């Protein structure tokens, strides 16, 4: 079959690549055309546009880049029409993908959504678009199945694809990792400041402000594949290091982590690293988001899935040096650290075992 896949960010590239791997095992003649990144490119097929050209964060940034976004939608529609795939697979990225779903459905192309948009948090009305234009919805969080059922939409809980990605990792030796990347012998505090330039600049400034309080540790920045190495050089010195495109390896060698909210909060938990979740957006974007997001108590996936506070979230004005130092100390040693690690075990149980990519591929082939 001819598969057309659209993933608009780094996490979508990871999950899209694992899905492609499973589809190839079940359909040896699979042809792929996609919007995604380097991981999907490794699986073969034709990359139409890289996600680095699609990632706009926050209301202001979207408004400022509206012309580019609309042009990308136009290019995507024309490309789908020209190549007439058997199936369109949408990976999260709702602002873009829901527009494409409507277009493809009207062309008579089967539309499958893999990794639901977080409609339970905001823009719940978009469920009606999914009901109308999506043939199959595959969800990766346990509570999402009930959410869609409430709205009269049948969905498949396939498990979380991060468990697939993590279960396939090779063992790593922390001493070898430190030598390979020019790190010293101190224990590591990992910094995951995000993947977009504006976000990274904002988050690294506050994350690195805790350094004087943790002289027995070294800080290592997880570089995003979408940003050049040169961008990070201004933050690097004798006790602040930088590792590019090796986030999972870095986390597995770290004692704790400071993590910008997003998929990375769940990745860090599944890799068993105690963390403090950080978020600070522009005042305008945060004010708008707060008005739009309803009935959501947490911003990290870890806490949302567990429906209680497992990891500390420092948001907006709460994200300051004093609070960061206090919370980081708690997860480096002592009772809080032990409790977080116990809760991570329960989190993995709740998400089920690995195999999400294979389950999703089975659903797609049945359709």
C-alpha positions as CSV (number, residue, x, y, z in Angstrom):
1,X,0.0,0.0,0.0
2,X,0.9,3.6,-0.4
3,X,1.1,5.3,3.1
4,X,1.1,9.1,3.5
5,X,2.2,10.1,7.1
6,X,2.2,13.6,8.7
7,X,4.2,14.2,11.9
8,X,4.9,17.8,12.8
9,X,7.4,17.6,15.7
10,X,10.3,15.6,17.1
11,X,8.1,13.2,19.2
12,X,5.9,12.5,16.1
13,X,9.0,11.7,14.1
14,X,10.0,9.1,16.7
15,X,6.6,7.5,16.9
16,X,6.1,7.8,13.1
17,X,9.4,6.0,12.5
18,X,8.5,3.1,14.8
19,X,5.1,2.8,13.1
20,X,6.8,2.7,9.7
21,X,9.1,-0.1,11.0
22,X,6.1,-2.2,12.1
23,X,4.2,-1.5,8.8
24,X,7.2,-2.7,6.8
25,X,7.3,-5.9,8.7
26,X,3.6,-6.6,7.9
27,X,3.5,-5.1,4.4
28,X,6.8,-5.8,2.6
29,X,5.8,-3.6,-0.4
30,X,4.9,-0.6,1.7
31,X,5.6,2.8,0.0
32,X,6.0,5.8,2.3
33,X,5.7,9.5,1.6
34,X,5.8,11.7,4.7
35,X,6.2,14.9,6.6
36,X,8.5,14.2,9.5
37,X,12.2,14.1,10.4
38,X,15.4,12.2,10.3
39,X,14.2,9.1,12.1
40,X,11.3,8.6,9.6
41,X,13.8,9.2,6.8
42,X,15.9,6.3,8.1
43,X,13.0,4.0,7.5
44,X,12.9,4.8,3.8
45,X,10.4,6.6,1.5
46,X,10.2,10.3,0.5
47,X,10.4,13.1,3.0
48,X,8.3,16.0,1.7
49,X,9.0,18.5,4.5
50,X,11.0,18.4,7.7
51,X,9.3,19.1,11.0
52,X,11.8,21.8,11.8
53,X,10.0,23.9,9.1
54,X,6.6,23.3,10.8
55,X,7.2,23.8,14.5
56,X,5.6,27.1,15.7
57,X,5.0,27.3,19.5
58,X,2.5,29.6,21.3
59,X,-0.3,31.8,20.1
60,X,1.9,34.7,19.2
61,X,4.4,32.7,17.2
62,X,1.6,31.0,15.2
63,X,0.0,34.4,14.4
64,X,3.3,35.8,13.3
65,X,4.0,32.8,11.0
66,X,0.4,32.3,9.7
67,X,1.3,32.9,6.0
68,X,4.0,30.1,6.2
69,X,1.6,27.8,8.0
70,X,-1.2,28.3,5.4
71,X,1.4,27.8,2.6
72,X,2.5,24.5,4.1
73,X,-1.2,23.4,4.3
74,X,-1.6,24.2,0.6
75,X,1.6,22.4,-0.4
76,X,0.5,19.3,1.6
77,X,-3.0,19.2,0.0
78,X,-1.5,19.5,-3.5
79,X,1.0,16.7,-2.7
80,X,-1.7,14.3,-1.4
81,X,-3.9,15.0,-4.4
82,X,-1.0,14.4,-6.8
83,X,0.1,11.1,-5.2
84,X,-3.3,9.6,-4.2
85,X,-2.2,7.4,-1.2
86,X,-4.2,4.5,0.0
87,X,-4.2,5.8,3.5
88,X,-3.4,9.0,5.3
89,X,-1.9,8.6,8.8
90,X,-1.9,11.7,11.0
91,X,0.4,11.8,14.0
92,X,-0.9,14.3,16.7
93,X,-0.2,17.9,15.4
94,X,-3.9,18.8,15.3
95,X,-3.9,22.4,14.1
96,X,-2.4,21.2,10.8
97,X,-3.6,17.6,10.6
98,X,-7.3,18.1,11.2
99,X,-7.4,20.5,8.2
100,X,-5.7,17.8,6.1
101,X,-8.1,15.1,7.4
102,X,-11.1,17.0,6.0
103,X,-9.4,17.4,2.6
104,X,-8.3,13.8,2.3
105,X,-11.6,12.4,3.4
106,X,-13.4,14.4,0.7
107,X,-10.9,12.9,-1.9
108,X,-12.1,9.4,-0.7
109,X,-8.8,8.6,1.0
110,X,-8.9,6.5,4.3
111,X,-7.9,8.7,7.2
112,X,-6.3,7.3,10.4
113,X,-5.3,9.3,13.4
114,X,-2.4,7.9,15.5
115,X,-1.8,9.6,18.8
116,X,-4.8,11.7,19.6
117,X,-4.6,15.5,19.9
118,X,-5.1,16.4,23.6
119,X,-8.8,17.4,23.1
120,X,-9.6,16.5,26.6
121,X,-7.5,19.5,27.7
122,X,-8.8,22.1,25.2
123,X,-10.7,22.6,22.0
124,X,-13.0,19.7,22.9
125,X,-15.3,20.8,20.0
126,X,-12.7,19.3,17.6
127,X,-14.1,15.9,18.4
128,X,-16.9,16.7,15.9
129,X,-14.2,17.1,13.1
130,X,-12.7,13.7,14.1
131,X,-16.2,12.1,14.1
132,X,-16.8,13.4,10.6
133,X,-13.4,13.0,8.8
134,X,-11.4,10.3,10.6
135,X,-12.0,6.6,9.9
136,X,-10.0,5.2,12.8
137,X,-8.7,6.9,16.0
138,X,-5.9,5.2,17.8
139,X,-5.1,6.5,21.3
140,X,-2.1,6.0,23.5
141,X,-3.3,7.2,27.0
142,X,-5.6,4.9,29.0
143,X,-8.2,7.6,29.8
144,X,-8.5,8.8,26.1
145,X,-10.7,5.8,25.2
146,X,-13.3,6.8,27.7
147,X,-13.1,10.5,26.5
148,X,-13.9,9.5,22.9
149,X,-16.6,7.0,24.0
150,X,-18.4,9.9,25.8
151,X,-18.5,11.7,22.5
152,X,-19.7,8.7,20.5
153,X,-16.4,8.1,18.8
154,X,-15.0,4.5,18.7
155,X,-11.2,4.5,19.4
156,X,-8.5,1.9,19.9
157,X,-6.2,2.1,22.9
158,X,-3.0,0.7,21.4
159,X,-0.6,1.4,24.3
160,X,2.1,4.1,24.5
161,X,4.7,4.0,21.7
162,X,7.4,5.4,24.1
163,X,7.4,2.0,25.7
164,X,8.4,0.5,22.3
165,X,11.2,3.1,21.8
166,X,12.6,2.5,25.3
167,X,12.3,-1.3,25.4
168,X,14.5,-1.4,22.2
169,X,17.4,0.6,23.7
170,X,20.7,-1.1,24.1
171,X,22.4,-1.2,27.5
172,X,24.6,1.7,28.3
173,X,27.6,2.2,30.6
174,X,27.7,5.6,32.3
175,X,31.5,5.7,32.6
176,X,31.9,5.0,28.8
177,X,29.2,7.6,28.0
178,X,31.0,10.3,30.1
179,X,34.3,9.5,28.4
180,X,32.8,9.5,24.9
181,X,31.3,13.0,25.4
182,X,34.1,14.6,27.3
183,X,32.3,14.7,30.6
184,X,33.9,14.6,34.1
185,X,33.3,12.0,36.8
186,X,30.7,14.0,38.7
187,X,27.1,12.8,38.7
188,X,24.9,14.3,36.0
189,X,21.9,16.6,36.3
190,X,20.3,16.5,32.8
191,X,18.7,19.7,31.3
192,X,15.9,19.2,28.8
193,X,15.0,22.7,27.8
194,X,12.8,21.9,24.7
195,X,13.3,21.9,21.0
196,X,12.4,25.3,19.8
197,X,14.9,28.2,19.8
198,X,12.8,30.7,21.8
199,X,11.8,28.1,24.3
200,X,15.3,26.8,24.8
201,X,16.8,30.2,25.4
202,X,14.1,31.1,28.0
203,X,14.3,27.7,29.8
204,X,18.1,27.3,29.9
205,X,18.6,30.7,31.6
206,X,16.4,29.7,34.6
207,X,17.6,26.1,34.7
208,X,21.3,27.1,34.8
209,X,20.6,29.6,37.6
210,X,20.7,26.7,40.1
211,X,24.4,25.9,39.3
212,X,26.0,27.6,42.4
213,X,23.9,25.3,44.7
214,X,25.0,22.0,43.1
215,X,28.8,22.2,42.7
216,X,29.1,18.5,43.3
217,X,27.2,17.8,40.1
218,X,27.8,18.5,36.4
219,X,25.0,19.8,34.2
220,X,24.5,18.4,30.7
221,X,22.1,20.0,28.1
222,X,20.2,17.6,25.9
223,X,20.6,19.2,22.4
224,X,17.5,19.1,20.1
225,X,18.2,17.7,16.6
226,X,16.3,20.6,15.2
227,X,18.9,23.2,16.5
228,X,22.6,23.5,15.4
229,X,25.3,22.7,17.9
230,X,26.7,26.3,17.6
231,X,23.4,27.6,19.2
232,X,24.3,25.9,22.5
233,X,28.0,27.0,22.7
234,X,27.2,30.2,24.7
235,X,25.9,28.0,27.6
236,X,28.8,25.6,27.7
237,X,31.8,25.8,30.2
238,X,33.8,23.6,32.5
239,X,30.8,22.3,34.3
240,X,28.0,22.8,31.8
241,X,28.2,20.3,28.9
242,X,26.2,19.7,25.8
243,X,25.2,16.4,24.1
244,X,23.5,16.4,20.8
245,X,20.7,14.0,19.8
246,X,21.5,11.5,22.6
247,X,18.7,12.4,25.1
248,X,17.8,8.9,26.1
249,X,21.4,7.9,26.7
250,X,22.0,11.1,28.7
251,X,18.9,10.5,30.9
252,X,19.9,6.9,31.6
253,X,23.3,8.2,32.9
254,X,21.7,11.0,35.0
255,X,20.8,11.3,38.7
256,X,18.0,13.8,38.1
257,X,16.6,16.1,35.4
258,X,15.0,19.5,34.9
259,X,12.5,19.1,32.1
260,X,10.4,21.5,30.0
261,X,6.8,20.3,29.9
262,X,5.8,18.1,27.0
263,X,6.5,14.5,25.9
264,X,9.9,14.7,27.5
265,X,8.3,14.6,31.0
266,X,7.0,11.1,30.2
267,X,10.2,10.0,28.5
268,X,12.2,11.0,31.6
269,X,9.8,9.1,33.9
270,X,9.8,5.9,31.8
271,X,13.6,6.0,31.8
272,X,13.4,6.1,35.6
273,X,14.9,9.5,36.2
274,X,13.4,11.7,39.0
275,X,12.6,15.1,37.5
276,X,11.3,18.6,38.1
277,X,8.9,19.8,35.4
278,X,9.4,23.4,34.2
279,X,7.2,25.7,32.2
280,X,7.2,29.4,31.4
281,X,5.5,30.9,28.3
282,X,4.9,34.5,27.3
283,X,2.4,36.3,29.6
284,X,0.0,36.7,26.8
285,X,0.2,33.0,25.5
286,X,-0.1,31.7,29.1
287,X,-3.1,33.9,29.8
288,X,-4.9,32.7,26.7
289,X,-4.0,29.1,27.4
290,X,-5.3,29.3,30.9
291,X,-8.7,30.6,29.7
292,X,-8.9,27.9,27.1
293,X,-7.8,24.8,29.1
294,X,-10.5,23.5,31.3
295,X,-10.7,21.0,34.1
296,X,-7.0,20.1,33.7
297,X,-5.1,20.0,37.0
298,X,-1.6,19.3,35.6
299,X,0.6,20.1,32.6
300,X,2.9,17.0,32.7
301,X,1.8,13.7,31.1
302,X,3.2,11.9,34.2
303,X,0.7,13.6,36.5
304,X,-2.1,13.6,34.0
305,X,-1.9,9.8,33.5
306,X,-1.6,9.1,37.3
307,X,-4.3,11.7,38.1
308,X,-2.2,13.0,41.0
309,X,1.1,14.9,41.6
310,X,4.0,12.5,41.1
311,X,6.5,15.0,39.8
312,X,6.6,18.7,40.9
313,X,5.5,21.2,38.3
314,X,6.9,24.7,38.5
315,X,4.8,27.0,36.2
316,X,5.3,30.6,35.2
317,X,6.1,32.7,38.4
318,X,6.6,29.5,40.4
319,X,9.5,28.7,38.2
320,X,12.3,30.6,39.9
321,X,15.8,29.8,41.2
322,X,14.7,29.3,44.9
323,X,11.9,26.8,44.0
324,X,14.1,24.9,41.5
325,X,16.9,24.5,44.1
326,X,14.4,23.3,46.7
327,X,12.7,20.8,44.4
328,X,15.9,19.5,42.8
329,X,17.4,18.8,46.2
330,X,14.3,16.7,47.0
331,X,14.6,14.4,44.0
332,X,18.4,14.0,44.2
333,X,18.3,12.3,47.7
334,X,15.9,11.1,50.3
335,X,12.2,10.2,50.7
336,X,10.8,12.2,47.8
337,X,13.2,10.6,45.4
338,X,12.2,7.1,46.6
339,X,8.5,7.9,46.3
340,X,8.9,9.2,42.7
341,X,10.7,6.0,41.7
342,X,7.9,3.9,43.2
343,X,5.3,5.9,41.4
344,X,7.1,5.5,38.1
345,X,6.6,1.7,38.4
346,X,2.9,2.2,38.8
347,X,2.9,4.6,35.8
348,X,4.5,1.9,33.6
349,X,1.8,-0.6,34.7
350,X,-0.9,1.8,33.8
351,X,0.5,2.3,30.3
352,X,0.6,-1.4,29.6
353,X,3.5,-3.2,27.9
354,X,5.3,-2.5,24.7
355,X,3.8,-3.2,21.3
356,X,1.9,0.0,20.5
357,X,3.5,0.3,17.0
358,X,2.6,-3.2,16.1
359,X,-1.0,-2.8,17.4
360,X,-1.4,0.4,15.4
361,X,0.0,-1.2,12.3
362,X,-2.6,-4.1,12.6
363,X,-5.4,-1.5,12.9
364,X,-4.2,0.3,9.8
365,X,-3.9,-2.8,7.7
366,X,-7.4,-3.9,8.7
367,X,-8.8,-0.6,7.6
